[in-house]
């Protein structure tokens, strides 16, 4: 299985941008992730806080 390019703290920061109103298209363009990954991360890391 491939290792993630992003740490859990980075993922939490990206999800925080999404929760603050940034669109999924902007986030996927800025960070180079797919929409599917973004929504999967929301399921997995939704309650985490960015450090």
For each residue, the residues with C-beta under 8 A, 3 or more apart:
1:
2:
3:
4: 7 11
5:
6: 10 11 14 31 33
7: 4 10 11
8: 11 12 45 48
9: 12 13 50 51
10: 6 7 13 14
11: 4 6 7 8 14 15 41 45 48
12: 8 9 15 16 45 48 49 50 51
13: 9 10 16 17 50
14: 6 10 11 17 18 27 31 33 38 41
15: 11 12 18 19 38 41 42 45 46 48
16: 12 13 19 20 50
17: 13 14 20 22 27
18: 14 15 22 24 27 38 42
19: 15 16
20: 16 17
21:
22: 17 18 26 27
23: 26 27
24: 18 27 28 35 38 39
25: 28 29 35
26: 22 23 29 30
27: 14 17 18 22 23 24 30 31 33 38
28: 24 25 31 32 33 34 35 38
29: 25 26 32
30: 26 27
31: 6 14 27 28
32: 28 29
33: 6 14 27 28 37 38
34: 28 37 38
35: 24 25 28 38 39
36: 39 40
37: 33 34 40 41
38: 14 15 18 24 27 28 33 34 35 41 42
39: 24 35 36 42 43
40: 36 37 43 44
41: 11 14 15 37 38 44 45
42: 15 18 38 39 45 46
43: 39 40 46
44: 40 41
45: 8 11 12 15 41 42 48
46: 15 42 43
47:
48: 8 11 12 15 45
49: 12
50: 9 12 13 16
51: 9 12
